[in-house]
């Protein structure tokens, strides 16, 4: 057994820091009266082998409690306990009998908090469990924090890639879901190493950036509902319920011992970077897994409940702008420091390239939940010098009614643009009156981002995401089918803007399948050739289905996993996706950094974009429906790059009838060549570079119903 010596230590940095001869521990509590630090030999130990009670005369600086433990090293297991007043009506929930996870813990063992708490709840059932002061405790079913040596990894010279947003193509994926299915052939399915094994697939697809659903430590066992079809307990699959903001999820590692998950996460990032693929993390700062007053005490609640959470006027209860029971008090100075330290850690020590902030509007609320004009948390993230080149992407709304798409505070923030999603869906479904909205979206959503000086690339353009239908299900279902979620199909949104084209679910009718294929290609084409930053959902390129489930947060199985058998079944869609991504990345006309002006410039006599109706004339926007065409001029002066591009003529026909469209003439000495026509079967739907077909008729083009056509100009 280790011989430990306890010295006063230092207040900074917070957390457990490996230093010469030992480990420095530092933790915050303002209203706590006493702090215990306890060490364990094994992950499942119920009792510590050593316990240290902090002496406030020696081990406290301000609100920081600290100690240096000589003789301790990396991989040591530890937990805290904090004594103090238990007065829930005042927001104070200290209980020295509760083990607590270090808010700065960089790794945790893989035990389930919720399975352990479930055992405890069965013994202490109460109508008001939050008012019952627990007098018994055990660490047997509680995860342990792990001391991590940040320097014990060879990065081999790696640094974050930090691609400019306008050059990026995002791919939203789930760590487990990407490789866990048997069809992946992965040696380490469902893990960070499994992601490494999928790199060749991602490279062939052509994406630049992998955006991962939450990997901060969470407990998949917190969901206690059952699947009504199988009787099996459902899980928290997505992971939007954070336990610790510094620790990568242990069960996503092939080696879950000690700091194995940290090492494997770093290996994943390093190898993705070698393949020129960025890593973006979806993070959940808006709430934690501790839930409302009836939830378990895991960490923050036990250290200083009234500081870490927004509380109601009756401080027994929690303000709930997250829809998940509690709301993190993001604009309290102490909490701001914690969150900024977390972001810096993932950038400097874990080398990630960016973050997507779930329910980001909560980061703009003050301590009473009111929206702030200049939120200090958002400003600090945007202006922090360490994060200066890091991508920051907001989900610009929350569950408390805030909606800030186009208005998110701070000029550096990009946003998930749900207006793009809805308007593109509605146009291709054939809804009337959508052309103006569609045209605005595909040209960068200037109505949202121009007014505050942001650029087209600040719009994250997506048609599907983890939250909602997959692209296949968008064209296969009229309504949601969440029957296996255990909530009688009441969960999930009803505003899906979807259409099944004649049959609900999988269809054997070849005509229905052909329409669905074409509509998928139409939407992919619209997204990839729009100004803005495109984001593709995992599996949309092979028509992955969730069987009509539009809220698969609790489905850890076939419904959510990536089944690579679809790659053979839908090889044409996969090929189209690869080619349209490559086409976008080859042509700077689709990557322009500024909004279109639609007017002539001193450098060029042609406007940068010209709109047309089916008759080849300037359209009457009030009368235009289901069809739009436009011409892009590719000169370097027009597209604001250092090299010329081709000119393009793009037509979108969302109607149910074929249209003989008049084409604007190309510039002198050039001809129009067909590169994309989604009405053709593969491989004629998108032609490879050098294989484009010159139009025999340079004045007219018959664009079939529900089709997208892209022409490119060439010298002849």
N, C-alpha and C positions, 0 to 999 in steps of 0.2 A: 504494500500500500504506500502511496506517495506521502512523503514528509513535506508538509506545507508550512510556510511561514508567511504571516500576514503583516504587510506594511501599509502605511497611509495611502499610497497611490496618488494618482492625479485625476482631476475632473474631466480632462479631455485627452483623447477623443472619447465619445460615448461608446458604449458597447464593450466587447472583450477584445483587447489588443495584445497580440503576442509581442513581447519585448524581451530584451536580453535578460535571461535568468528567470523569466516567469510571464505572468499575464496580468495586465491591468484591467480591472472591471470598473465601469462607470455607468450609473443609471440615474434617471431623473424621477424624483417625487417631491412635490412641494408640500402637500398636506399630510403625507405619511409621517408617522412618528418613529418608526423603526424599520430597518431593512435587514433581511437575512439573505445570505448567499450560500447555496448548498451545492455540494458536489457529489456525483454519482459515478459508480464504476461501470454500470451496464445500462443500456437503454430502458429495460423493463424493471429496474430496481424500484421498489416502493419507498425505500428510505435512503438518505444520503450517507456516505461514509465520512463526510466532514461538513460541518455547518459553522458559518461565521456570522456573528452579529456585528453590524457596523457600529462603531463608536462615533457619535456625531461630533465629538470634540476633535477626532483625528481623521475621520473618514467622510466629512461633509464640507463642501464648499458651496455656499448658497443653497440651491435646491438640488445639487448634484452630490450623490453618494458614491464613494469610490474606494477602492482598495487594490493594492498590488499583491498578488499571490506568488511568492517565490517558490520555485520547485514545481510549478504547474506548467504544462506545455500545450501545444496544439492537440486537438481531438478530445480534450477534457469535456465532460458533460456537466452541465450546471443548470440551476433554476433559482429564481428569487421567491421570497415571501415578504410581504410588506404589512406592517402593523399600522393601525390608525383608527380613526372613528368610523363606525358603521352607522350612518344616519342617511338612509336612502332619500328621505324627503328633502335633504339638503344637498343631494348629489354626491354624498360621500359613501363609498362602498368598499372601504378597506376591510380586509379579513386576513389575518395572519395565518389562517388555516388553508388558504388557497395558494397553490403553487402558480407561479407566473413566468411566462416566457419573456425574455429580454426583448424589448422593442427593437433593439439593434442587433439581434442574433443573426448571424450570417449563415447558419445552417441549423437544422433541427432533425431529430430522429423521426422515424416514420410512423410512430404510434398515432392512433386516432383519438383526438380530443373528444369527439362527440360520442364515440362508442363508450369511452370511459365515463363521460358525464352522464350518459344514459343509464349506466349501472348505478351511478350515484343518485340520479333523480328518482329511480325506482325505490331507493331507500328513504328518500326525504320528500315524498310527494306532499304538496301543499297547494291550497287555493291561491296563495300569494307567495310563491317560492322566493321571489326577490327580497321579501321581508324577513325570510328565515336566515339566521346567522349560522352558518355551518361550523360545527365544532370538531369535525373529524376530517382528516385529510390523508391522502396517499398519493405518491407519484407513480404508482404502478402502471396506470393507464394514461399517463400524461407524457407528451413528448419532452425530450430534454434538449436544451440548447447545446450547441457544439462550438468549441473554440476553433476558429479557422485562422490559419497562417496565410495572409493575403499574398505573401511573396513566394509561396511554395508552388509555383507553376511557371513553366517555360512558355511564354507567349510567342517565342520565335520571331520577335520583331513586329508582332501584330499591332495595329492601331485601328480604331473605328474608321469605316470607309467614308461615311458622311457624304453620300451623293447629293447633289442638288435635287430638290423635290421635283423640278420640272423634267428631270432626266430619269425619274424613278417609276417603276411599275411594282406596286405592292401586291403581296400574296398573303391573305389572311388565313392562318392555319392553326391547328391545335397540335401541341407537341405529341401527345399520345395518339391522336386520331390520324396523323399523317403516316405513321408506319406500323400501327399495332395490328392491322388486318393481315391475315395470313397471306393474302394476295400480294403484299408488299415484298415478301421474301426477305425481310430484314432479319438479321441475326440477333439484334437487340430491339425487338418491336416495342413501340410505345415509349421510347426513351429519347434522351438527348443524343445518345449514340445512334439511335434509329434515324434521327434527323440527318446525321452525317451520312448515313447509308442512302438517304433519299436525295442527296445533293446532285447526282447525275440527272435525276428526273427533273429537279428544279432548274438546272442549267439548260436542259433541252427545252423546257417551257419558255425560258427567256426572261423570267422575272429578275428584278434587281434587288428586291427587299422582301424579307420574310417577316411578316407581322404576326407574332405569336399571341394567342389567347393567354390569359394570366398564368404566369409561372411562379409568381410569389407564393410562398407556402400557404396552402389552404387544405381543408379537410373534406374530402369527397363524401364522407359519411354523415355530413350534417343533415342531409335530406332523409326524413324518416317515413316518407310515403312509399307505397308499394305499387309496382306495375300491375294494373288490374288484369292484364292478360296472362302474365307469367307468375305473379305473386312474389316476384323478387323485389328486394329493396332497391329503390332508385338512388342515384348518386348525384352529387354536385359535379357534373362533368366539365362545365365551362370554367369553373374556378373563380367566379366573381364573388369571393367571400374571403378576403385576405386574413391570414393569421400573423404573418410577419413580412415587413416591407423590404427586408434585406436578404432573405433566404430563398434560394431556388427550391422548387418543390422536390422533396426527397424521392417520392415514388415515381418521378419521371427519370430517375437514374437507374442504370443497370447495376451499379455498385452503390447501394444505399447505406453503406457503412461509413460512419464518421463524416468527413468532409468530401466523400465521394461525389455527391450531387454537385458541389461547387466545382470540383475539378472537371466533371463531365460537362457541365454547362459551359465552362471556359473552353473546353475542347471543341464543343459544338460551334461556339462563336468563332474560334480561330479557324476551323476548317471551312465554315461558311465564308469567312472573309477571304480565305485563300481562293475560293471559287468565285470571288467578287460579288457575293451576296450579303447584303446588310441584314442586321437583326434589329427589329423594332419590337418593343414589349408593350402589351396591353396591360395597363396598371390600374389598380382600383384603390384610389386614395379617398373615395367618397364615403366609405363605410368599412366596417370590419366584421369578422365572423362572430363577434360577441353579441350581436343582435340587440333586441330591446331589453327591457328590465327583466324579462323572463329567460334571457339567454345566459350562456355560461360565462364565467369569469376566466379569461385566458391570459390576458396581458394588460392592456391599457386601462381597463376598468379597475383593476386592482392596484395600479400604480398611481393613478389620479383621474378618476372618472370624470370629474367636473371640468377638467382641463382638456382632455382628449376628445370629449364628445359635446355636441350641442344638446343642451337639456331644455325641457319645457320650463315654464314658470314654476310649476310643481316639479321640482328637480328629481323626483323619483322617475319621471318618464323622459323619453328621448324624442327629440325632434327627428322626423323621418322624411328627409327629402330624397333619400336613396331608394325608397320602396323596400328596404331590407331590414328595417327595424331601428337602425341608428344612423347618425350622420357624423362623420369625423369633423372635428372642429378646426378645419384647415387653416383658418386665418388667425388662430391664436399664435402668438410669437413662438411658443415652445413647439407647437405642432408644425408650424412653417419650417422651423429648423430641422425637425425630424424628416419631413418629406423632402426637403432640399438635400439633406445628407444622403437620403436614399437614392435620389436621382444621380447625384454625383458619384456615389459608390458604383452604381450599375454602369456608368460611363467610364470612370477611371480604373476600376478594378475588374469589371466584367466585360468592358469594351463594347457595349451595345451602342447602336447608332441612333436610337430614337425611342419615343414613347407615344402611345395613344392613351389618352386619359379618359377612362370610363366615367360617364355622367360628369363631364368636366365643369359644368356650370356650378356644381357644388363648391368648387374651389374659388368661386367668386362670391360666396355668401359670407356675411359676417357671423359673429358668434351667436346672434339671435336668429340667424337664418335669412336675413334680409340681403337682397342683391346689392352689391357694392358697385360704385361707378368705376373706381380704380382699385381693384382687389390686389392687395400686396402679395398674395401668394402667386397669382398669375404673373404679376409684374416681375417678381423675383425669379421665377422660372425662365421667363423670356429674356431677362437681362443678365442672368448669372453668367459670369465669364467662362466657367468650366463647361457649361452647356451651350455655349454660343453657337456651335455648328451642329448641335444635336437636333434631330427632328422633334418637334412638339406638335402633336395632333390632338385636337379636342373633339370629344363627343359633346357638342355645344347645347346640351339640354340636360335636365334631370327629372326625377320623378315628382318633384314638388311644383311643377308647372313652369319652370324656367325654360325658355327656348331662345337661343342666342345665335342661331345659324346666320352668318353674315354680320353679326354684332359682337362676336366674342372679343373681350377686351385684350388689347395688345396687338401691335402690328406684325409680330413674328409668328403668331399661331396659325396653323392650318386647321381645317375643320372637316369632319365627316359631313358631306353635303347630302342630306336626305332629300332636299328639293331636287337634286339631280336624279336620285333614285326614283322618286315618284313621278317626275315629269317624263323621264325616258320610258318608264313602264307604261304610263298612260298613253303616250304617243303611239308606241308599238302595239298596244292592245287595240288601238283604233278608236280611242275616245275622241269625241269632237272638241274643237276649240283648243287643241294642245300645241299647235305648230309654233306659236310665239314663245310659249314656255320652253318647248323642246329646243328651239333655236338659241334661246338665251343660255340654256344649260350647256349645250355642246360648244359654245363659244366662251366658256369659262365662268359663267354666272357673274357677269359684271354688275348686275343689280345688287348682288350681295357683297362683293369684295372690292369694287372699284372705289367706293365712296370713302373708305378709310385708308387708302393707299396700298392695300394688299394686291397681290398678283393672281393671275389665273391658277397658278400651281398651289395656292393656298386652299383651293377647293379639292378635297379628296373625293373623286368621282367614283361612286360604286352603284351597282344595281342590286347586288345581294351582299349580305354579310352573315356572320354566324347567327345573328338575331333576325329570324325570318325564314322565308322559303329559300331553298337553293335555286339556281337558275333553271334547272330541270323542273323543279316543282312549281316554279312560277308560271310555266307554260303547260302544266299537267293537272293543276288543281284549281277549282274555283273557290274553295274554302279550306281552312286549316283542318287537320286531322290529328289532334294531339291526344288521342284517346289513351295512349300508353303513359301519359304523364301523371296519371292519378288524380287529375283535377276535373274530370268529366268534360274535357274539351273546353273549359272556361278560360284557360290561360292562353297567352299569346294574342297577338293583335288580329283584328278582323279587317283592317284596311291594307289588303295585300296587293291590290291592283293586278290581279292575276287572271288567267283565263285558261281553260282546259282544252279548248278547240274541239269540243264534241264528246269528250269522254273523261270522266273523273279518274285520274290515276294512270297507271301504265296502260298503253294502248297497243293493240296488235294491228289496227288499221293503218296501212302504210301511208295513206293520205294525211291522217292526223299526225303521224310521226314526222312526215316531211315538213308539215307546217311548223311543228314544234322545233325541229332542227333549224329551220330557216329563221324563226324568231329568236332563237338563242344566238345565232350568228349575227342577226341584225343588232341585237343589244350589245354584243361584244364589240362589233364594229363601231357603233355609236360611242361607246365608252372609250375605246382605245384611240379614236381619232378626234376626241374632244380636247379642247384646252383644259388643263387641270392635271391632277395626278391620279391615274387610274388605280383602283384596288380590285383585285380578283379574289373571289372566295374559293378556298380549297375545294377542289373537285368539280367546280363548274366547267372546267375544260374537258371533263369526261362525263358530264351529265350525272354527277353524283346525286342521288335522291335521298331525302329523309322521309320518304313515304307520306308526304303531305304534312309532316310535323314542322310547324314554324316557330317552335320554342323548345328546341332539343337540349336545353340546359341540363336536364337530368338523365339523358340517354347516353350511357357509356356502353355502346354496343353497335350493332350493324347500322342502326339508324344514323349514327354520327360518324362512324369511321370511314376512312378513305378506302373504297374497294377498287383496286386497280384492274379488276376484271372489266369494269366499264370502259377502260382505255381501249380494249379490243372492240367492244360492242359499239362504241361511239368514237372510233378512230378519226372519222371525218371532222367532228367537232374539236377534237384534240389538235388535229393538224391545223384547222382554221385558227384556233387560239394561238398556237405557236407562231403562225405566219403573221397574224395581225399584230401581235406584240413586236415581232421583228420589224414589220413594216413601220410601225409607229417610231421605234427607236432609230431607224435608218433615216427618217425624214424630219429635219429640224422645223419644217413648217407646222408640225403638230406639237412641237416642244417650245414654241415661242414664249418668251418671258413676259410679254406685255399683252394687254387686251387689244382686240381689233379696234380700229377707228372707223373703218368703212368709208374713209375719205382719201383723196389723193394727197400725196406728200410731195415735198420739194424734191426728194430723191427719186421719186418714181411717179409716172403719170397714172398708174393704175392703183385703185384702192386695194388695201390688203385683203378685203373680202367683199364679194358682190353676191347678193341674193337673187334667186330666180324662182318664178313659178313654172308650172309645167309647159307654158307657152314660150319660155325663154325670155320673158320680160320681167322687169322689176315687179315683185309680187304685191298684190293688194292684201296686206296682212289681215285685214278685217274679214276677208272672204276666203283666205287660204285655209285648206283643211286637208290633213292626212298626207300632204306632200310638201317637200321643201328641197331646193337645190341651192348650192352655192359654189363659188369659184374662189380658190386660194391662189394668190400670186407668191411664188417661191423665191423671189430675188432676195439677196441678203439684206438689202435696205428695207425691204418690206417685212421680212420675218425677224429682223433684228439679230442676225447671227453673222459669223465671219465667213460664211460660204453660201453659195446659191443652192437652192433646192428646185425640184420640179414644181410646176403648177398642177393644181388638182381641180377636178370638177366632181362634186359629190352630190348624189341624189338619194333621198330617203322616201320610199312610198309605203305608208302604213295602211293604205286603203285596201279594200277587197277587190279592186279592179286593176287591170293592167293600164298603164298610161304611156302614151307615145309622147315623150318629152322632147322639146326643142333644146339643143345644147348650145351654149354660148361658144363662139369660135375660139380656138386657142390662139396664143400670140403668134405673130407672123413667123413662118418657117417651121412651125411645130404642128404635130398631130396628136389627137387624143388616142390613148391606148387603154383598153380595159384591164384593170388589175383586180378588181373585186366586183362580183355580182353574186349575191347570196341566193339567187334563184337557181343557180347551177349546182349540180352535184359535185362533190369533191372528186378530183383536185381542181376543177375549173372554177370553183367558187372564189378562190383566191390564188392568183398566179405568182409564181416565184419570180424573183428579180431576173430580168433578161428574157422572161417568157411571156411578158404582157402582149396582148393581142391588139393590133391597130384596128380601129373601127373602120369598116368599109363605108359607113355613112357617118360623116363628121358633123351632120346637122341634126339628126334625129336618133333617139335611142328608146326602144321599147323596154320600160322597166316594169317587170311583172309585179303583181300584187304582193304586198308584204315583203318587200325586197330592199336591199341597200346596194348601191352601185358607186364605185370609185373609179374615176378615170384619171390617168396621169399623162402629162404632156411630154413629148419627146421630139428632138430634132430629127428630121428625115431627109 
